[in-house]
């Protein structure tokens, strides 16, 4: 769903359900979860809601992942140095 929305189009829950092997109700639940997470925004057009991607929270997540990844890279380098020092003593 996110990938489809990332292509720049707005999509209704009915249109998603037509393209996916899940029910319209399941699509609506997924869209509601994405909306609650701030990743999609809905706009009423007539009787339907058209959904569009709101990608800013993904940038926040990517920044956090990079930060945590860098911390673990440093920890693993320290562990590697420590284990390398121990193997040289044997």
N, CA, C and O atoms as CSV, one atom per row, in Angstrom:
chain,resi,resn,atom,element,x,y,z
A,1,UNK,N,N,0.821,-1.189,0.000
A,1,UNK,CA,C,0.000,0.000,0.000
A,1,UNK,C,C,0.867,1.256,0.000
A,1,UNK,O,O,0.639,2.183,-0.777
A,2,UNK,N,N,1.848,1.272,0.867
A,2,UNK,CA,C,2.724,2.447,0.944
A,2,UNK,C,C,3.453,2.634,-0.375
A,2,UNK,O,O,3.594,3.760,-0.852
A,3,UNK,N,N,3.918,1.541,-0.969
A,3,UNK,CA,C,4.619,1.643,-2.249
A,3,UNK,C,C,3.697,2.199,-3.331
A,3,UNK,O,O,4.119,3.028,-4.138
A,4,UNK,N,N,2.464,1.758,-3.354
A,4,UNK,CA,C,1.503,2.268,-4.336
A,4,UNK,C,C,1.274,3.756,-4.121
A,4,UNK,O,O,1.274,4.532,-5.077
A,5,UNK,N,N,1.080,4.153,-2.877
A,5,UNK,CA,C,0.857,5.566,-2.579
A,5,UNK,C,C,2.108,6.401,-2.862
A,5,UNK,O,O,2.005,7.582,-3.196
A,6,UNK,N,N,3.270,5.798,-2.732
A,6,UNK,CA,C,4.515,6.526,-2.983
A,6,UNK,C,C,4.672,6.912,-4.448
A,6,UNK,O,O,5.478,7.782,-4.777
A,7,UNK,N,N,3.921,6.282,-5.312
A,7,UNK,CA,C,3.978,6.616,-6.735
A,7,UNK,C,C,3.294,7.942,-7.024
A,7,UNK,O,O,3.309,8.419,-8.159
A,8,UNK,N,N,2.690,8.542,-5.995
A,8,UNK,CA,C,2.152,9.887,-6.143
A,8,UNK,C,C,0.670,9.981,-6.398
A,8,UNK,O,O,0.118,11.080,-6.446
A,9,UNK,N,N,0.014,8.850,-6.561
A,9,UNK,CA,C,-1.419,8.923,-6.820
A,9,UNK,C,C,-2.202,8.826,-5.517
A,9,UNK,O,O,-1.683,8.368,-4.499
A,10,UNK,N,N,-3.445,9.258,-5.560
A,10,UNK,CA,C,-4.342,9.039,-4.439
A,10,UNK,C,C,-5.213,7.847,-4.788
A,10,UNK,O,O,-5.574,7.651,-5.949
A,11,UNK,N,N,-5.548,7.054,-3.784
A,11,UNK,CA,C,-6.268,5.806,-4.017
A,11,UNK,C,C,-7.366,5.657,-2.979
A,11,UNK,O,O,-7.210,6.068,-1.829
A,12,UNK,N,N,-8.472,5.068,-3.393
A,12,UNK,CA,C,-9.559,4.777,-2.456
A,12,UNK,C,C,-9.373,3.365,-1.899
A,12,UNK,O,O,-8.645,2.553,-2.471
A,13,UNK,N,N,-10.028,3.087,-0.795
A,13,UNK,CA,C,-9.975,1.747,-0.211
A,13,UNK,C,C,-10.544,0.728,-1.187
A,13,UNK,O,O,-10.030,-0.387,-1.282
A,14,UNK,N,N,-11.581,1.088,-1.903
A,14,UNK,CA,C,-12.176,0.167,-2.889
A,14,UNK,C,C,-11.184,-0.170,-3.991
A,14,UNK,O,O,-11.090,-1.324,-4.408
A,15,UNK,N,N,-10.442,0.825,-4.466
A,15,UNK,CA,C,-9.444,0.579,-5.514
A,15,UNK,C,C,-8.326,-0.330,-5.008
A,15,UNK,O,O,-7.873,-1.217,-5.731
A,16,UNK,N,N,-7.886,-0.115,-3.783
A,16,UNK,CA,C,-6.878,-1.005,-3.196
A,16,UNK,C,C,-7.415,-2.424,-3.124
A,16,UNK,O,O,-6.728,-3.369,-3.513
A,17,UNK,N,N,-8.637,-2.583,-2.630
A,17,UNK,CA,C,-9.221,-3.910,-2.454
A,17,UNK,C,C,-9.339,-4.642,-3.785
A,17,UNK,O,O,-9.217,-5.865,-3.835
A,18,UNK,N,N,-9.575,-3.905,-4.850
A,18,UNK,CA,C,-9.684,-4.535,-6.171
A,18,UNK,C,C,-8.347,-5.103,-6.628
A,18,UNK,O,O,-8.309,-6.073,-7.385
A,19,UNK,N,N,-7.240,-4.500,-6.167
A,19,UNK,CA,C,-5.902,-4.925,-6.598
A,19,UNK,C,C,-5.210,-5.874,-5.621
A,19,UNK,O,O,-4.149,-6.413,-5.935
A,20,UNK,N,N,-5.792,-6.083,-4.453
A,20,UNK,CA,C,-5.142,-6.895,-3.425
A,20,UNK,C,C,-5.998,-8.121,-3.096
A,20,UNK,O,O,-7.218,-8.089,-3.258
A,21,UNK,N,N,-5.363,-9.196,-2.636
A,21,UNK,CA,C,-6.118,-10.411,-2.300
A,21,UNK,C,C,-6.705,-10.373,-0.882
A,21,UNK,O,O,-6.744,-11.395,-0.198
A,22,UNK,N,N,-7.160,-9.191,-0.445
A,22,UNK,CA,C,-7.787,-9.055,0.867
A,22,UNK,C,C,-9.078,-8.256,0.708
A,22,UNK,O,O,-9.297,-7.602,-0.311
A,23,UNK,N,N,-9.914,-8.321,1.716
A,23,UNK,CA,C,-11.215,-7.658,1.641
A,23,UNK,C,C,-11.082,-6.144,1.768
A,23,UNK,O,O,-10.054,-5.630,2.211
A,24,UNK,N,N,-12.133,-5.448,1.375
A,24,UNK,CA,C,-12.165,-3.993,1.521
A,24,UNK,C,C,-12.087,-3.605,2.990
A,24,UNK,O,O,-11.473,-2.594,3.332
A,25,UNK,N,N,-12.706,-4.403,3.867
A,25,UNK,CA,C,-12.642,-4.124,5.304
A,25,UNK,C,C,-11.207,-4.232,5.823
A,25,UNK,O,O,-10.777,-3.426,6.650
A,26,UNK,N,N,-10.474,-5.225,5.336
A,26,UNK,CA,C,-9.071,-5.368,5.745
A,26,UNK,C,C,-8.249,-4.187,5.237
A,26,UNK,O,O,-7.395,-3.666,5.954
A,27,UNK,N,N,-8.508,-3.767,4.004
A,27,UNK,CA,C,-7.818,-2.602,3.447
A,27,UNK,C,C,-8.107,-1.376,4.302
A,27,UNK,O,O,-7.202,-0.605,4.622
A,28,UNK,N,N,-9.380,-1.201,4.671
A,28,UNK,CA,C,-9.769,-0.047,5.490
A,28,UNK,C,C,-9.045,-0.065,6.834
A,28,UNK,O,O,-8.637,0.987,7.327
A,29,UNK,N,N,-8.882,-1.240,7.432
A,29,UNK,CA,C,-8.158,-1.336,8.708
A,29,UNK,C,C,-6.687,-0.975,8.531
A,29,UNK,O,O,-6.114,-0.276,9.367
A,30,UNK,N,N,-6.078,-1.446,7.455
A,30,UNK,CA,C,-4.674,-1.104,7.191
A,30,UNK,C,C,-4.523,0.407,6.976
A,30,UNK,O,O,-3.603,1.029,7.506
A,31,UNK,N,N,-5.426,0.979,6.203
A,31,UNK,CA,C,-5.363,2.423,5.963
A,31,UNK,C,C,-5.572,3.205,7.250
A,31,UNK,O,O,-4.937,4.238,7.461
A,32,UNK,N,N,-6.461,2.717,8.115
A,32,UNK,CA,C,-6.685,3.391,9.398
A,32,UNK,C,C,-5.416,3.355,10.250
A,32,UNK,O,O,-5.075,4.341,10.905
A,33,UNK,N,N,-4.719,2.217,10.240
A,33,UNK,CA,C,-3.472,2.113,11.005
A,33,UNK,C,C,-2.407,3.048,10.431
A,33,UNK,O,O,-1.688,3.710,11.180
A,34,UNK,N,N,-2.309,3.100,9.099
A,34,UNK,CA,C,-1.351,4.009,8.467
A,34,UNK,C,C,-1.702,5.467,8.748
A,34,UNK,O,O,-0.822,6.309,8.931
A,35,UNK,N,N,-2.986,5.743,8.778
A,35,UNK,CA,C,-3.442,7.111,9.079
A,35,UNK,C,C,-3.111,7.480,10.520
A,35,UNK,O,O,-2.645,8.587,10.790
A,36,UNK,N,N,-3.350,6.554,11.444
A,36,UNK,CA,C,-3.046,6.795,12.858
A,36,UNK,C,C,-1.545,7.014,13.060
A,36,UNK,O,O,-1.140,7.798,13.919
A,37,UNK,N,N,-0.728,6.325,12.275
A,37,UNK,CA,C,0.728,6.484,12.363
A,37,UNK,C,C,1.201,7.762,11.672
A,37,UNK,O,O,2.379,8.113,11.747
A,38,UNK,N,N,0.288,8.450,11.005
A,38,UNK,CA,C,0.644,9.688,10.327
A,38,UNK,C,C,1.264,9.488,8.958
A,38,UNK,O,O,1.832,10.424,8.394
A,39,UNK,N,N,1.165,8.271,8.409
A,39,UNK,CA,C,1.796,7.972,7.131
A,39,UNK,C,C,0.894,8.221,5.930
A,39,UNK,O,O,1.382,8.355,4.808
A,40,UNK,N,N,-0.400,8.283,6.149
A,40,UNK,CA,C,-1.316,8.612,5.057
A,40,UNK,C,C,-2.303,9.667,5.542
A,40,UNK,O,O,-2.597,9.785,6.732
A,41,UNK,N,N,-2.790,10.411,4.590
A,41,UNK,CA,C,-3.838,11.389,4.870
A,41,UNK,C,C,-4.999,11.078,3.945
A,41,UNK,O,O,-4.807,10.692,2.792
A,42,UNK,N,N,-6.209,11.252,4.465
A,42,UNK,CA,C,-7.397,11.005,3.675
A,42,UNK,C,C,-8.121,12.305,3.357
A,42,UNK,O,O,-8.151,13.235,4.163
A,43,UNK,N,N,-8.704,12.346,2.159
A,43,UNK,CA,C,-9.470,13.526,1.735
A,43,UNK,C,C,-10.768,13.020,1.125
A,43,UNK,O,O,-10.771,12.216,0.193
A,44,UNK,N,N,-11.876,13.515,1.680
A,44,UNK,CA,C,-13.192,13.109,1.176
A,44,UNK,C,C,-13.445,13.730,-0.193
A,44,UNK,O,O,-13.273,14.932,-0.392
A,45,UNK,N,N,-13.856,12.884,-1.125
A,45,UNK,CA,C,-14.273,13.313,-2.453
A,45,UNK,C,C,-15.588,12.593,-2.724
A,45,UNK,O,O,-15.611,11.405,-3.045
A,46,UNK,N,N,-16.667,13.328,-2.588
A,46,UNK,CA,C,-17.973,12.694,-2.729
A,46,UNK,C,C,-18.209,11.701,-1.607
A,46,UNK,O,O,-18.119,12.048,-0.429
A,47,UNK,N,N,-18.508,10.479,-1.974
A,47,UNK,CA,C,-18.803,9.449,-0.976
A,47,UNK,C,C,-17.562,8.650,-0.565
A,47,UNK,O,O,-17.633,7.819,0.341
A,48,UNK,N,N,-16.459,8.891,-1.208
A,48,UNK,CA,C,-15.264,8.101,-0.927
A,48,UNK,C,C,-14.170,8.973,-0.319
A,48,UNK,O,O,-14.177,10.199,-0.428
A,49,UNK,N,N,-13.245,8.295,0.316
A,49,UNK,CA,C,-12.049,8.959,0.838
A,49,UNK,C,C,-10.876,8.549,-0.034
A,49,UNK,O,O,-10.652,7.362,-0.273
A,50,UNK,N,N,-10.141,9.521,-0.500
A,50,UNK,CA,C,-8.938,9.267,-1.301
A,50,UNK,C,C,-7.727,9.417,-0.376
A,50,UNK,O,O,-7.586,10.418,0.327
A,51,UNK,N,N,-6.874,8.421,-0.391
A,51,UNK,CA,C,-5.715,8.392,0.494
A,51,UNK,C,C,-4.445,8.749,-0.271
A,51,UNK,O,O,-4.260,8.353,-1.421
A,52,UNK,N,N,-3.582,9.503,0.392
A,52,UNK,CA,C,-2.289,9.890,-0.176
A,52,UNK,C,C,-1.217,9.689,0.884
A,52,UNK,O,O,-1.473,9.819,2.081
A,53,UNK,N,N,-0.021,9.373,0.428
A,53,UNK,CA,C,1.107,9.165,1.339
A,53,UNK,C,C,1.547,10.485,1.951
A,53,UNK,O,O,1.605,11.516,1.281
A,54,UNK,N,N,1.856,10.428,3.235
A,54,UNK,CA,C,2.426,11.560,3.979
A,54,UNK,C,C,3.762,11.037,4.530
A,54,UNK,O,O,3.798,10.520,5.647
A,55,UNK,N,N,4.866,11.162,3.762
A,55,UNK,CA,C,6.095,10.431,4.071
A,55,UNK,C,C,6.981,11.004,5.173
A,55,UNK,O,O,7.966,10.363,5.542
A,56,UNK,N,N,6.677,12.169,5.708
A,56,UNK,CA,C,7.577,12.780,6.694
A,56,UNK,C,C,7.906,11.856,7.870
A,56,UNK,O,O,9.071,11.803,8.265
A,57,UNK,N,N,6.948,11.127,8.452
A,57,UNK,CA,C,7.316,10.241,9.564
A,57,UNK,C,C,8.317,9.155,9.175
A,57,UNK,O,O,9.055,8.661,10.027
A,58,UNK,N,N,8.347,8.783,7.898
A,58,UNK,CA,C,9.329,7.793,7.456
A,58,UNK,C,C,10.745,8.343,7.576
A,58,UNK,O,O,11.675,7.593,7.872
A,59,UNK,N,N,10.920,9.637,7.352
A,59,UNK,CA,C,12.224,10.263,7.526
A,59,UNK,C,C,12.678,10.214,8.969
A,59,UNK,O,O,13.851,9.975,9.255
A,60,UNK,N,N,11.734,10.444,9.885
A,60,UNK,CA,C,12.060,10.343,11.313
A,60,UNK,C,C,12.495,8.926,11.666
A,60,UNK,O,O,13.472,8.730,12.388
A,61,UNK,N,N,11.759,7.934,11.148
A,61,UNK,CA,C,12.099,6.536,11.421
A,61,UNK,C,C,13.458,6.184,10.833
A,61,UNK,O,O,14.262,5.516,11.484
A,62,UNK,N,N,13.721,6.626,9.608
A,62,UNK,CA,C,15.010,6.339,8.969
A,62,UNK,C,C,16.159,6.964,9.759
A,62,UNK,O,O,17.219,6.353,9.897
A,63,UNK,N,N,15.961,8.170,10.275
A,63,UNK,CA,C,16.989,8.813,11.088
A,63,UNK,C,C,17.270,8.046,12.360
A,63,UNK,O,O,18.424,7.885,12.756
A,64,UNK,N,N,16.201,7.566,13.010
A,64,UNK,CA,C,16.365,6.783,14.237
A,64,UNK,C,C,17.087,5.477,13.940
A,64,UNK,O,O,17.985,5.080,14.683
A,65,UNK,N,N,16.697,4.802,12.850
A,65,UNK,CA,C,17.331,3.537,12.478
A,65,UNK,C,C,18.820,3.750,12.196
A,65,UNK,O,O,19.650,2.946,12.621
A,66,UNK,N,N,19.163,4.817,11.491
A,66,UNK,CA,C,20.568,5.114,11.203
A,66,UNK,C,C,21.341,5.366,12.491
A,66,UNK,O,O,22.469,4.895,12.640
A,67,UNK,N,N,20.742,6.109,13.424
A,67,UNK,CA,C,21.400,6.412,14.698
A,67,UNK,C,C,21.663,5.133,15.491
A,67,UNK,O,O,22.774,4.911,15.972
A,68,UNK,N,N,20.643,4.301,15.622
A,68,UNK,CA,C,20.794,3.052,16.378
A,68,UNK,C,C,21.773,2.121,15.663
A,68,UNK,O,O,22.578,1.449,16.309
A,69,UNK,N,N,21.704,2.081,14.328
A,69,UNK,CA,C,22.633,1.250,13.571
A,69,UNK,C,C,24.077,1.671,13.782
A,69,UNK,O,O,24.963,0.825,13.906
A,70,UNK,N,N,24.315,2.980,13.824
A,70,UNK,CA,C,25.678,3.481,14.059
A,70,UNK,C,C,26.165,3.102,15.449
A,70,UNK,O,O,27.331,2.751,15.627
A,71,UNK,N,N,25.274,3.170,16.438
A,71,UNK,CA,C,25.660,2.762,17.797
A,71,UNK,C,C,26.054,1.295,17.828
A,71,UNK,O,O,27.053,0.931,18.449
A,72,UNK,N,N,25.267,0.443,17.155
A,72,UNK,CA,C,25.586,-0.982,17.141
A,72,UNK,C,C,26.849,-1.265,16.341
A,72,UNK,O,O,27.617,-2.154,16.709
A,73,UNK,N,N,27.080,-0.543,15.271
A,73,UNK,CA,C,28.330,-0.712,14.519
A,73,UNK,C,C,29.524,-0.436,15.423
A,73,UNK,O,O,30.512,-1.169,15.402
A,74,UNK,N,N,29.425,0.629,16.217
A,74,UNK,CA,C,30.513,0.974,17.133
A,74,UNK,C,C,30.688,-0.106,18.192
A,74,UNK,O,O,31.817,-0.490,18.496
A,75,UNK,N,N,29.605,-0.597,18.754
A,75,UNK,CA,C,29.697,-1.652,19.766
A,75,UNK,C,C,30.325,-2.914,19.195
A,75,UNK,O,O,31.154,-3.550,19.844
A,76,UNK,N,N,29.923,-3.276,17.970
A,76,UNK,CA,C,30.481,-4.480,17.352
A,76,UNK,C,C,31.958,-4.306,17.026
A,76,UNK,O,O,32.728,-5.260,17.142
A,77,UNK,N,N,32.373,-3.095,16.615
A,77,UNK,CA,C,33.806,-2.838,16.384
A,77,UNK,C,C,34.579,-2.984,17.693
A,77,UNK,O,O,35.661,-3.573,17.713
A,78,UNK,N,N,34.024,-2.446,18.799
A,78,UNK,CA,C,34.674,-2.578,20.100
A,78,UNK,C,C,34.787,-4.044,20.505
A,78,UNK,O,O,35.823,-4.472,21.014
A,79,UNK,N,N,33.727,-4.808,20.281
A,79,UNK,CA,C,33.747,-6.233,20.614
A,79,UNK,C,C,34.766,-6.966,19.760
A,79,UNK,O,O,35.491,-7.827,20.257
A,80,UNK,N,N,34.825,-6.633,18.491
A,80,UNK,CA,C,35.795,-7.263,17.593
A,80,UNK,C,C,37.214,-6.966,18.050
A,80,UNK,O,O,38.062,-7.858,18.066
A,81,UNK,N,N,37.480,-5.705,18.426
A,81,UNK,CA,C,38.823,-5.340,18.930
A,81,UNK,C,C,39.121,-6.118,20.211
A,81,UNK,O,O,40.235,-6.613,20.386
A,82,UNK,N,N,38.153,-6.230,21.097
A,82,UNK,CA,C,38.354,-6.936,22.359
A,82,UNK,C,C,38.631,-8.428,22.101
A,82,UNK,O,O,39.539,-9.008,22.697
A,83,UNK,N,N,37.860,-9.025,21.230
A,83,UNK,CA,C,38.073,-10.450,20.927
A,83,UNK,C,C,39.389,-10.664,20.191
A,83,UNK,O,O,40.060,-11.675,20.396
A,84,UNK,N,N,39.755,-9.729,19.348
A,84,UNK,CA,C,41.044,-9.824,18.648
A,84,UNK,C,C,42.202,-9.725,19.613
A,84,UNK,O,O,43.200,-10.426,19.447
A,85,UNK,N,N,42.096,-8.872,20.615
A,85,UNK,CA,C,43.148,-8.735,21.625
A,85,UNK,C,C,43.251,-10.011,22.446
A,85,UNK,O,O,44.358,-10.431,22.783
A,86,UNK,N,N,42.121,-10.639,22.776
A,86,UNK,CA,C,42.144,-11.881,23.547
A,86,UNK,C,C,42.768,-13.015,22.750
A,86,UNK,O,O,43.489,-13.833,23.322
A,87,UNK,N,N,42.516,-13.091,21.454
A,87,UNK,CA,C,43.064,-14.190,20.648
A,87,UNK,C,C,44.566,-14.033,20.464
A,87,UNK,O,O,45.267,-15.028,20.280
A,88,UNK,N,N,45.076,-12.805,20.510
A,88,UNK,CA,C,46.516,-12.600,20.372
A,88,UNK,C,C,47.254,-13.028,21.637
A,88,UNK,O,O,48.445,-13.334,21.574
A,89,UNK,N,N,46.578,-13.055,22.779
A,89,UNK,CA,C,47.234,-13.460,24.037
A,89,UNK,C,C,47.389,-14.959,24.139
A,89,UNK,O,O,48.240,-15.441,24.887
A,90,UNK,N,N,46.570,-15.721,23.389
A,90,UNK,CA,C,46.631,-17.198,23.499
A,90,UNK,C,C,47.810,-17.792,22.813
A,90,UNK,O,O,47.983,-19.010,22.827
